[in-house]
Each structure stands twice: as C-alpha cells, then as structure tokens.
Amino acid sequence: VQLQASGGGLVQAGGSLRLSCAAPRLIFSTYVQYVMAWHRQAPGKQRELVGSITSGGSTTYADSAKGRFTISRDNSRKMTYLYPNNLQVEDTAVYYCNILGSDDWGKGTQVTVSS
C-alpha cells in the first residue's frame, strides 16, 4: 500500500506538530473501509501503537498519548493526521502510519524533541 508519513521535525519540549499520512495508492472506496493507525518507534525500543481512527472518526489512544495527541482523518483526501501536542523528549521517535493490523509500514517521519 505504501502509506507516506510526513511532517516530522525538530521541536522544543512543549511544542506541537502536525503529522500527515497519505494513501495515494488506495482508492476511496477501499480507504474508507480501513481503520488507520499511528505507531512510533523510539531508538532501541519496539514499535508501539500511538492510536487509531475508524472511518467514522472514532479514536482510541495509547495511555502515553491520551490528552496530548489527537488523530483525525479526511476520507475525501485519503489523509490521516496526528497532532502531537505538549511534546516531551520521550516522544522522540520515528512515527509511522498504517492500516491497523497490517504489516505494510511505508516510510516513517522522524520527530525529535529537544529539552
């Protein structure tokens, strides 16, 4: 499927970003069937689920993301977004989007939080 994550960068602690995930190879009728998810992998750690969003907009979040991160999607554009707020140094990781449950990861985007 080759989902494409973008929008990462270097940010100071307390800052915010908007990460985007494009699904150019999915047709609309297929895209809206999927639950989309954001994951992250910090250096030396396993990849972990950040949260997910259904086609209808229902979201779930990992405990580490609750209250700080927001996931949204624009089905018409086949885009999924992650808004990490109040970023902390421990949020430094490569962030990936995927279809929940799939093993197709595509290229992630690096988020680096400085103290």
N, CA, C and O atoms as CSV, one atom per row, in Angstrom:
chain,resi,resn,atom,element,x,y,z
A,1,VAL,N,N,0.837,-1.212,0.000
A,1,VAL,CA,C,0.000,0.000,0.000
A,1,VAL,C,C,0.865,1.252,0.000
A,1,VAL,O,O,0.508,2.251,-0.625
A,2,GLN,N,N,2.000,1.211,0.694
A,2,GLN,CA,C,2.954,2.323,0.719
A,2,GLN,C,C,2.333,3.623,1.206
A,2,GLN,O,O,2.226,4.592,0.454
A,3,LEU,N,N,1.935,3.634,2.438
A,3,LEU,CA,C,1.479,4.874,3.046
A,3,LEU,C,C,2.663,5.796,3.270
A,3,LEU,O,O,3.773,5.331,3.526
A,4,GLN,N,N,2.438,7.087,3.178
A,4,GLN,CA,C,3.520,8.062,3.233
A,4,GLN,C,C,3.302,9.028,4.387
A,4,GLN,O,O,2.415,9.880,4.343
A,5,ALA,N,N,4.115,8.886,5.410
A,5,ALA,CA,C,4.045,9.791,6.556
A,5,ALA,C,C,4.980,10.970,6.337
A,5,ALA,O,O,6.055,10.820,5.756
A,6,SER,N,N,4.569,12.140,6.802
A,6,SER,CA,C,5.378,13.344,6.662
A,6,SER,C,C,5.034,14.323,7.777
A,6,SER,O,O,4.071,14.123,8.517
A,7,GLY,N,N,5.831,15.382,7.891
A,7,GLY,CA,C,5.534,16.431,8.846
A,7,GLY,C,C,6.382,16.427,10.097
A,7,GLY,O,O,6.240,17.308,10.944
A,8,GLY,N,N,7.259,15.452,10.229
A,8,GLY,CA,C,8.122,15.412,11.397
A,8,GLY,C,C,9.163,16.517,11.371
A,8,GLY,O,O,9.271,17.270,10.403
A,9,GLY,N,N,9.921,16.600,12.446
A,9,GLY,CA,C,10.965,17.605,12.518
A,9,GLY,C,C,11.511,17.723,13.923
A,9,GLY,O,O,11.242,16.889,14.788
A,10,LEU,N,N,12.277,18.769,14.133
A,10,LEU,CA,C,12.861,19.060,15.431
A,10,LEU,C,C,12.007,20.110,16.125
A,10,LEU,O,O,11.718,21.161,15.553
A,11,VAL,N,N,11.609,19.825,17.345
A,11,VAL,CA,C,10.748,20.735,18.092
A,11,VAL,C,C,11.196,20.764,19.540
A,11,VAL,O,O,11.700,19.772,20.065
A,12,GLN,N,N,11.011,21.904,20.179
A,12,GLN,CA,C,11.361,22.002,21.591
A,12,GLN,C,C,10.286,21.362,22.451
A,12,GLN,O,O,9.125,21.275,22.051
A,13,ALA,N,N,10.672,20.926,23.610
A,13,ALA,CA,C,9.719,20.349,24.550
A,13,ALA,C,C,8.575,21.336,24.784
A,13,ALA,O,O,8.792,22.538,24.940
A,14,GLY,N,N,7.379,20.811,24.806
A,14,GLY,CA,C,6.197,21.642,24.936
A,14,GLY,C,C,5.589,22.048,23.612
A,14,GLY,O,O,4.482,22.585,23.571
A,15,GLY,N,N,6.299,21.799,22.538
A,15,GLY,CA,C,5.828,22.199,21.217
A,15,GLY,C,C,4.858,21.203,20.612
A,15,GLY,O,O,4.510,20.189,21.217
A,16,SER,N,N,4.431,21.524,19.390
A,16,SER,CA,C,3.433,20.716,18.691
A,16,SER,C,C,3.850,20.526,17.239
A,16,SER,O,O,4.679,21.261,16.704
A,17,LEU,N,N,3.255,19.529,16.628
A,17,LEU,CA,C,3.467,19.267,15.212
A,17,LEU,C,C,2.155,18.801,14.594
A,17,LEU,O,O,1.184,18.524,15.298
A,18,ARG,N,N,2.143,18.721,13.301
A,18,ARG,CA,C,1.087,18.027,12.581
A,18,ARG,C,C,1.744,17.019,11.652
A,18,ARG,O,O,2.474,17.386,10.731
A,19,LEU,N,N,1.475,15.750,11.904
A,19,LEU,CA,C,1.968,14.684,11.036
A,19,LEU,C,C,0.854,14.274,10.097
A,19,LEU,O,O,-0.311,14.181,10.483
A,20,SER,N,N,1.238,14.032,8.857
A,20,SER,CA,C,0.261,13.669,7.841
A,20,SER,C,C,0.588,12.298,7.264
A,20,SER,O,O,1.749,11.890,7.213
A,21,CYS,N,N,-0.438,11.606,6.835
A,21,CYS,CA,C,-0.271,10.291,6.230
A,21,CYS,C,C,-1.134,10.219,4.988
A,21,CYS,O,O,-2.360,10.312,5.059
A,22,ALA,N,N,-0.486,10.053,3.856
A,22,ALA,CA,C,-1.191,9.967,2.585
A,22,ALA,C,C,-1.286,8.511,2.131
A,22,ALA,O,O,-0.399,7.699,2.392
A,23,ALA,N,N,-2.368,8.212,1.457
A,23,ALA,CA,C,-2.590,6.854,0.933
A,23,ALA,C,C,-2.888,6.943,-0.558
A,23,ALA,O,O,-3.994,6.615,-0.989
A,24,PRO,N,N,-1.922,7.379,-1.342
A,24,PRO,CA,C,-2.195,7.626,-2.763
A,24,PRO,C,C,-2.560,6.394,-3.576
A,24,PRO,O,O,-3.198,6.509,-4.622
A,25,ARG,N,N,-2.166,5.232,-3.111
A,25,ARG,CA,C,-2.429,4.020,-3.902
A,25,ARG,C,C,-3.740,3.339,-3.539
A,25,ARG,O,O,-4.123,2.345,-4.157
A,26,LEU,N,N,-4.418,3.872,-2.545
A,26,LEU,CA,C,-5.720,3.312,-2.177
A,26,LEU,C,C,-6.818,4.104,-2.869
A,26,LEU,O,O,-6.777,5.334,-2.917
A,27,ILE,N,N,-7.785,3.397,-3.396
A,27,ILE,CA,C,-8.950,4.102,-3.929
A,27,ILE,C,C,-9.872,4.443,-2.768
A,27,ILE,O,O,-9.821,3.805,-1.717
A,28,PHE,N,N,-10.704,5.438,-2.959
A,28,PHE,CA,C,-11.549,5.954,-1.884
A,28,PHE,C,C,-12.395,4.862,-1.246
A,28,PHE,O,O,-12.474,4.770,-0.021
A,29,SER,N,N,-13.023,4.043,-2.065
A,29,SER,CA,C,-13.939,3.033,-1.527
A,29,SER,C,C,-13.212,1.999,-0.671
A,29,SER,O,O,-13.814,1.375,0.202
A,30,THR,N,N,-11.944,1.823,-0.918
A,30,THR,CA,C,-11.138,0.913,-0.102
A,30,THR,C,C,-10.649,1.630,1.152
A,30,THR,O,O,-10.702,1.075,2.250
A,31,TYR,N,N,-10.178,2.848,0.990
A,31,TYR,CA,C,-9.632,3.610,2.117
A,31,TYR,C,C,-10.645,3.735,3.253
A,31,TYR,O,O,-10.288,3.605,4.424
A,32,VAL,N,N,-11.888,3.984,2.913
A,32,VAL,CA,C,-12.880,4.215,3.968
A,32,VAL,C,C,-13.274,2.938,4.702
A,32,VAL,O,O,-14.009,2.998,5.688
A,33,GLN,N,N,-12.805,1.806,4.245
A,33,GLN,CA,C,-13.088,0.556,4.948
A,33,GLN,C,C,-12.103,0.316,6.090
A,33,GLN,O,O,-12.350,-0.503,6.975
A,34,TYR,N,N,-10.993,1.034,6.059
A,34,TYR,CA,C,-9.912,0.715,6.976
A,34,TYR,C,C,-9.884,1.590,8.222
A,34,TYR,O,O,-10.208,2.777,8.193
A,35,VAL,N,N,-9.487,0.958,9.306
A,35,VAL,CA,C,-9.092,1.707,10.494
A,35,VAL,C,C,-7.629,2.090,10.298
A,35,VAL,O,O,-6.785,1.227,10.055
A,36,MET,N,N,-7.336,3.360,10.401
A,36,MET,CA,C,-5.975,3.845,10.212
A,36,MET,C,C,-5.322,4.045,11.571
A,36,MET,O,O,-5.985,4.388,12.550
A,37,ALA,N,N,-4.024,3.828,11.617
A,37,ALA,CA,C,-3.322,3.883,12.902
A,37,ALA,C,C,-2.001,4.625,12.775
A,37,ALA,O,O,-1.390,4.691,11.708
A,38,TRP,N,N,-1.590,5.173,13.896
A,38,TRP,CA,C,-0.253,5.768,14.025
A,38,TRP,C,C,0.529,4.946,15.040
A,38,TRP,O,O,0.018,4.561,16.092
A,39,HIS,N,N,1.764,4.694,14.695
A,39,HIS,CA,C,2.689,3.991,15.584
A,39,HIS,C,C,3.947,4.829,15.693
A,39,HIS,O,O,4.142,5.783,14.940
A,40,ARG,N,N,4.797,4.463,16.636
A,40,ARG,CA,C,6.096,5.128,16.719
A,40,ARG,C,C,7.129,4.134,17.225
A,40,ARG,O,O,6.812,3.164,17.914
A,41,GLN,N,N,8.370,4.411,16.861
A,41,GLN,CA,C,9.469,3.574,17.315
A,41,GLN,C,C,10.611,4.468,17.759
A,41,GLN,O,O,11.235,5.160,16.954
A,42,ALA,N,N,10.868,4.438,19.045
A,42,ALA,CA,C,11.966,5.213,19.612
A,42,ALA,C,C,13.262,4.417,19.482
A,42,ALA,O,O,13.223,3.193,19.356
A,43,PRO,N,N,14.395,5.088,19.510
A,43,PRO,CA,C,15.681,4.390,19.390
A,43,PRO,C,C,15.824,3.298,20.443
A,43,PRO,O,O,15.653,3.544,21.637
A,44,GLY,N,N,16.137,2.098,19.989
A,44,GLY,CA,C,16.364,1.000,20.906
A,44,GLY,C,C,15.112,0.371,21.490
A,44,GLY,O,O,15.188,-0.504,22.352
A,45,LYS,N,N,13.964,0.821,21.018
A,45,LYS,CA,C,12.703,0.294,21.555
A,45,LYS,C,C,11.860,-0.331,20.453
A,45,LYS,O,O,12.095,-0.106,19.265
A,46,GLN,N,N,10.887,-1.108,20.863
A,46,GLN,CA,C,9.976,-1.707,19.895
A,46,GLN,C,C,8.967,-0.679,19.416
A,46,GLN,O,O,8.658,0.292,20.108
A,47,ARG,N,N,8.470,-0.916,18.231
A,47,ARG,CA,C,7.414,-0.068,17.700
A,47,ARG,C,C,6.166,-0.205,18.572
A,47,ARG,O,O,5.816,-1.307,18.996
A,48,GLU,N,N,5.505,0.908,18.834
A,48,GLU,CA,C,4.311,0.878,19.674
A,48,GLU,C,C,3.180,1.646,19.011
A,48,GLU,O,O,3.397,2.595,18.257
A,49,LEU,N,N,1.979,1.213,19.313
A,49,LEU,CA,C,0.794,1.869,18.780
A,49,LEU,C,C,0.551,3.168,19.543
A,49,LEU,O,O,0.560,3.189,20.774
A,50,VAL,N,N,0.334,4.241,18.803
A,50,VAL,CA,C,0.002,5.534,19.401
A,50,VAL,C,C,-1.513,5.688,19.484
A,50,VAL,O,O,-2.045,6.124,20.505
A,51,GLY,N,N,-2.192,5.334,18.421
A,51,GLY,CA,C,-3.639,5.428,18.400
A,51,GLY,C,C,-4.187,5.076,17.043
A,51,GLY,O,O,-3.434,4.839,16.099
A,52,SER,N,N,-5.504,5.041,16.943
A,52,SER,CA,C,-6.147,4.654,15.699
A,52,SER,C,C,-7.443,5.429,15.519
A,52,SER,O,O,-7.963,6.038,16.455
A,53,ILE,N,N,-7.950,5.391,14.289
A,53,ILE,CA,C,-9.178,6.106,13.973
A,53,ILE,C,C,-9.963,5.322,12.939
A,53,ILE,O,O,-9.412,4.867,11.936
A,54,THR,N,N,-11.260,5.167,13.194
A,54,THR,CA,C,-12.128,4.490,12.242
A,54,THR,C,C,-12.539,5.451,11.138
A,54,THR,O,O,-12.288,6.654,11.212
A,55,SER,N,N,-13.171,4.899,10.123
A,55,SER,CA,C,-13.641,5.734,9.036
A,55,SER,C,C,-14.632,6.780,9.524
A,55,SER,O,O,-14.700,7.881,8.978
A,56,GLY,N,N,-15.391,6.439,10.538
A,56,GLY,CA,C,-16.380,7.361,11.086
A,56,GLY,C,C,-15.821,8.362,12.073
A,56,GLY,O,O,-16.542,9.238,12.549
A,57,GLY,N,N,-14.528,8.238,12.389
A,57,GLY,CA,C,-13.891,9.216,13.252
A,57,GLY,C,C,-13.733,8.817,14.708
A,57,GLY,O,O,-13.278,9.619,15.523
A,58,SER,N,N,-14.096,7.603,15.040
A,58,SER,CA,C,-13.898,7.151,16.412
A,58,SER,C,C,-12.422,6.859,16.640
A,58,SER,O,O,-11.768,6.212,15.822
A,59,THR,N,N,-11.910,7.346,17.763
A,59,THR,CA,C,-10.481,7.223,18.025
A,59,THR,C,C,-10.191,6.449,19.309
A,59,THR,O,O,-10.996,6.431,20.239
A,60,THR,N,N,-9.049,5.826,19.333
A,60,THR,CA,C,-8.511,5.222,20.537
A,60,THR,C,C,-7.060,5.646,20.643
A,60,THR,O,O,-6.400,5.881,19.631
A,61,TYR,N,N,-6.564,5.742,21.862
A,61,TYR,CA,C,-5.198,6.205,22.095
A,61,TYR,C,C,-4.504,5.334,23.125
A,61,TYR,O,O,-5.128,4.790,24.036
A,62,ALA,N,N,-3.194,5.219,22.953
A,62,ALA,CA,C,-2.379,4.615,23.981
A,62,ALA,C,C,-2.362,5.549,25.189
A,62,ALA,O,O,-2.580,6.753,25.056
A,63,ASP,N,N,-2.107,4.995,26.344
A,63,ASP,CA,C,-2.079,5.815,27.561
A,63,ASP,C,C,-1.085,6.961,27.434
A,63,ASP,O,O,-1.330,8.057,27.939
A,64,SER,N,N,0.026,6.714,26.768
A,64,SER,CA,C,1.063,7.737,26.632
A,64,SER,C,C,0.620,8.899,25.752
A,64,SER,O,O,1.214,9.977,25.792
A,65,ALA,N,N,-0.426,8.678,24.956
A,65,ALA,CA,C,-0.885,9.706,24.028
A,65,ALA,C,C,-2.162,10.406,24.483
A,65,ALA,O,O,-2.484,11.490,23.996
A,66,LYS,N,N,-2.872,9.803,25.394
A,66,LYS,CA,C,-4.154,10.368,25.815
A,66,LYS,C,C,-3.975,11.771,26.383
A,66,LYS,O,O,-3.098,12.021,27.210
A,67,GLY,N,N,-4.818,12.664,25.924
A,67,GLY,CA,C,-4.784,14.029,26.426
A,67,GLY,C,C,-3.772,14.935,25.746
A,67,GLY,O,O,-3.831,16.155,25.902
A,68,ARG,N,N,-2.842,14.355,24.993
A,68,ARG,CA,C,-1.832,15.168,24.300
A,68,ARG,C,C,-1.873,15.016,22.794
A,68,ARG,O,O,-1.582,15.963,22.063
A,69,PHE,N,N,-2.230,13.838,22.326
A,69,PHE,CA,C,-2.219,13.566,20.894
A,69,PHE,C,C,-3.652,13.476,20.392
A,69,PHE,O,O,-4.547,13.006,21.095
A,70,THR,N,N,-3.852,13.935,19.159
A,70,THR,CA,C,-5.159,13.844,18.519
A,70,THR,C,C,-4.980,13.271,17.124
A,70,THR,O,O,-4.090,13.687,16.382
A,71,ILE,N,N,-5.825,12.320,16.774
A,71,ILE,CA,C,-5.819,11.725,15.436
A,71,ILE,C,C,-7.085,12.143,14.720
A,71,ILE,O,O,-8.174,12.125,15.294
A,72,SER,N,N,-6.934,12.515,13.472
A,72,SER,CA,C,-8.101,12.814,12.645
A,72,SER,C,C,-7.855,12.263,11.244
A,72,SER,O,O,-6.747,11.837,10.917
A,73,ARG,N,N,-8.887,12.278,10.436
A,73,ARG,CA,C,-8.736,11.825,9.056
A,73,ARG,C,C,-9.681,12.592,8.161
A,73,ARG,O,O,-10.739,13.057,8.584
A,74,ASP,N,N,-9.271,12.710,6.922
A,74,ASP,CA,C,-10.089,13.325,5.887
A,74,ASP,C,C,-10.281,12.270,4.811
A,74,ASP,O,O,-9.410,12.075,3.964
A,75,ASN,N,N,-11.405,11.600,4.843
A,75,ASN,CA,C,-11.625,10.490,3.916
A,75,ASN,C,C,-11.604,10.950,2.463
A,75,ASN,O,O,-11.125,10.229,1.588
A,76,SER,N,N,-12.117,12.138,2.205
A,76,SER,CA,C,-12.184,12.614,0.821
A,76,SER,C,C,-10.795,12.802,0.225
A,76,SER,O,O,-10.608,12.693,-0.987
A,77,ARG,N,N,-9.834,13.082,1.078
A,77,ARG,CA,C,-8.455,13.260,0.620
A,77,ARG,C,C,-7.589,12.034,0.861
A,77,ARG,O,O,-6.419,12.003,0.478
A,78,LYS,N,N,-8.174,11.021,1.502
A,78,LYS,CA,C,-7.434,9.809,1.881
A,78,LYS,C,C,-6.213,10.179,2.733
A,78,LYS,O,O,-5.104,9.687,2.524
A,79,MET,N,N,-6.463,11.059,3.691
A,79,MET,CA,C,-5.394,11.533,4.567
A,79,MET,C,C,-5.728,11.222,6.022
A,79,MET,O,O,-6.882,11.301,6.441
A,80,THR,N,N,-4.711,10.874,6.769
A,80,THR,CA,C,-4.831,10.684,8.211
A,80,THR,C,C,-3.817,11.607,8.873
A,80,THR,O,O,-2.713,11.802,8.363
A,81,TYR,N,N,-4.201,12.168,10.007
A,81,TYR,CA,C,-3.341,13.145,10.677
A,81,TYR,C,C,-3.108,12.761,12.134
A,81,TYR,O,O,-3.952,12.148,12.787
A,82,LEU,N,N,-1.937,13.145,12.613
A,82,LEU,CA,C,-1.618,13.014,14.030
A,82,LEU,C,C,-1.135,14.370,14.511
A,82,LEU,O,O,-0.190,14.939,13.965
A,83,TYR,N,N,-1.795,14.875,15.538
A,83,TYR,CA,C,-1.414,16.149,16.149
A,83,TYR,C,C,-0.849,15.856,17.533
A,83,TYR,O,O,-1.594,15.756,18.508
A,84,PRO,N,N,0.480,15.717,17.611
A,84,PRO,CA,C,1.073,15.555,18.934
A,84,PRO,C,C,1.316,16.933,19.564
A,84,PRO,O,O,1.982,17.787,18.979
A,85,ASN,N,N,0.766,17.130,20.757
A,85,ASN,CA,C,0.916,18.407,21.463
A,85,ASN,C,C,1.698,18.201,22.744
A,85,ASN,O,O,1.839,17.082,23.237
A,86,ASN,N,N,2.202,19.307,23.271
A,86,ASN,CA,C,2.987,19.252,24.514
A,86,ASN,C,C,4.023,18.125,24.433
A,86,ASN,O,O,4.122,17.276,25.318
A,87,LEU,N,N,4.786,18.152,23.342
A,87,LEU,CA,C,5.752,17.081,23.108
A,87,LEU,C,C,6.846,17.083,24.168
A,87,LEU,O,O,7.292,18.129,24.641
A,88,GLN,N,N,7.252,15.890,24.516
A,88,GLN,CA,C,8.304,15.686,25.506
A,88,GLN,C,C,9.473,14.941,24.856
A,88,GLN,O,O,9.330,14.339,23.792
A,89,VAL,N,N,10.607,14.996,25.504
A,89,VAL,CA,C,11.801,14.343,24.952
A,89,VAL,C,C,11.533,12.867,24.682
A,89,VAL,O,O,12.030,12.306,23.705
A,90,GLU,N,N,10.753,12.249,25.544
A,90,GLU,CA,C,10.477,10.816,25.389
A,90,GLU,C,C,9.559,10.511,24.205
A,90,GLU,O,O,9.345,9.344,23.875
A,91,ASP,N,N,9.016,11.546,23.565
A,91,ASP,CA,C,8.209,11.348,22.357
A,91,ASP,C,C,9.080,11.262,21.103
A,91,ASP,O,O,8.578,11.010,20.008
A,92,THR,N,N,10.380,11.472,21.269
A,92,THR,CA,C,11.296,11.359,20.132
A,92,THR,C,C,11.238,9.945,19.559
A,92,THR,O,O,11.458,8.964,20.270
A,93,ALA,N,N,10.942,9.860,18.274
A,93,ALA,CA,C,10.762,8.559,17.634
A,93,ALA,C,C,10.526,8.771,16.147
A,93,ALA,O,O,10.311,9.892,15.686
A,94,VAL,N,N,10.572,7.675,15.412
A,94,VAL,CA,C,10.078,7.674,14.041
A,94,VAL,C,C,8.606,7.297,14.110
A,94,VAL,O,O,8.244,6.276,14.694
A,95,TYR,N,N,7.766,8.125,13.512
A,95,TYR,CA,C,6.327,7.913,13.533
A,95,TYR,C,C,5.878,7.328,12.194
A,95,TYR,O,O,6.260,7.805,11.126
A,96,TYR,N,N,5.068,6.294,12.284
A,96,TYR,CA,C,4.568,5.599,11.103
A,96,TYR,C,C,3.038,5.566,11.122
A,96,TYR,O,O,2.406,5.552,12.178
A,97,CYS,N,N,2.481,5.556,9.944
A,97,CYS,CA,C,1.050,5.288,9.853
A,97,CYS,C,C,0.868,3.977,9.106
A,97,CYS,O,O,1.710,3.589,8.297
A,98,ASN,N,N,-0.225,3.308,9.382
A,98,ASN,CA,C,-0.544,2.101,8.622
A,98,ASN,C,C,-2.012,1.775,8.761
A,98,ASN,O,O,-2.740,2.403,9.530
A,99,ILE,N,N,-2.424,0.798,8.016
A,99,ILE,CA,C,-3.759,0.234,8.185
A,99,ILE,C,C,-3.676,-0.666,9.407
A,99,ILE,O,O,-2.853,-1.580,9.451
A,100,LEU,N,N,-4.517,-0.415,10.394
A,100,LEU,CA,C,-4.429,-1.164,11.640
A,100,LEU,C,C,-4.451,-2.658,11.379
A,100,LEU,O,O,-5.350,-3.179,10.718
A,101,GLY,N,N,-3.453,-3.332,11.906
A,101,GLY,CA,C,-3.372,-4.781,11.749
A,101,GLY,C,C,-2.554,-5.240,10.562
A,101,GLY,O,O,-2.231,-6.423,10.454
A,102,SER,N,N,-2.213,-4.324,9.668
A,102,SER,CA,C,-1.424,-4.717,8.507
A,102,SER,C,C,0.055,-4.665,8.846
A,102,SER,O,O,0.467,-4.112,9.865
A,103,ASP,N,N,0.831,-5.256,7.964
A,103,ASP,CA,C,2.274,-5.260,8.150
A,103,ASP,C,C,2.967,-4.401,7.089
A,103,ASP,O,O,4.156,-4.562,6.816
A,104,ASP,N,N,2.213,-3.508,6.513
A,104,ASP,CA,C,2.726,-2.615,5.476
A,104,ASP,C,C,2.975,-1.261,6.110
A,104,ASP,O,O,2.028,-0.545,6.433
A,105,TRP,N,N,4.245,-0.899,6.294
A,105,TRP,CA,C,4.560,0.270,7.094
A,105,TRP,C,C,4.908,1.499,6.297
A,105,TRP,O,O,4.633,2.614,6.740
A,106,GLY,N,N,5.488,1.336,5.164
A,106,GLY,CA,C,5.890,2.529,4.426
A,106,GLY,C,C,6.988,3.287,5.155
A,106,GLY,O,O,7.596,2.776,6.096
A,107,LYS,N,N,7.227,4.486,4.717
A,107,LYS,CA,C,8.283,5.315,5.285
A,107,LYS,C,C,7.736,6.156,6.421
A,107,LYS,O,O,6.690,6.790,6.280
A,108,GLY,N,N,8.424,6.165,7.529
A,108,GLY,CA,C,8.014,6.962,8.668
A,108,GLY,C,C,8.557,8.375,8.599
A,108,GLY,O,O,9.244,8.750,7.649
A,109,THR,N,N,8.238,9.152,9.622
A,109,THR,CA,C,8.738,10.514,9.710
A,109,THR,C,C,9.341,10.732,11.094
A,109,THR,O,O,8.744,10.375,12.109
A,110,GLN,N,N,10.526,11.321,11.116
A,110,GLN,CA,C,11.263,11.479,12.362
A,110,GLN,C,C,10.761,12.684,13.145
A,110,GLN,O,O,10.642,13.787,12.609
A,111,VAL,N,N,10.470,12.455,14.415
A,111,VAL,CA,C,10.139,13.536,15.344
A,111,VAL,C,C,11.217,13.555,16.423
A,111,VAL,O,O,11.443,12.556,17.106
A,112,THR,N,N,11.867,14.683,16.565
A,112,THR,CA,C,12.897,14.837,17.577
A,112,THR,C,C,12.524,15.996,18.489
A,112,THR,O,O,12.306,17.117,18.029
A,113,VAL,N,N,12.452,15.719,19.772
A,113,VAL,CA,C,12.065,16.731,20.753
A,113,VAL,C,C,13.281,17.070,21.605
A,113,VAL,O,O,13.884,16.193,22.224
A,114,SER,N,N,13.623,18.322,21.627
A,114,SER,CA,C,14.775,18.764,22.417
A,114,SER,C,C,14.307,19.382,23.731
A,114,SER,O,O,13.221,19.953,23.821
A,115,SER,N,N,15.151,19.251,24.736
A,115,SER,CA,C,14.786,19.771,26.067
A,115,SER,C,C,15.158,21.234,26.201
A,115,SER,O,O,14.926,21.836,27.249
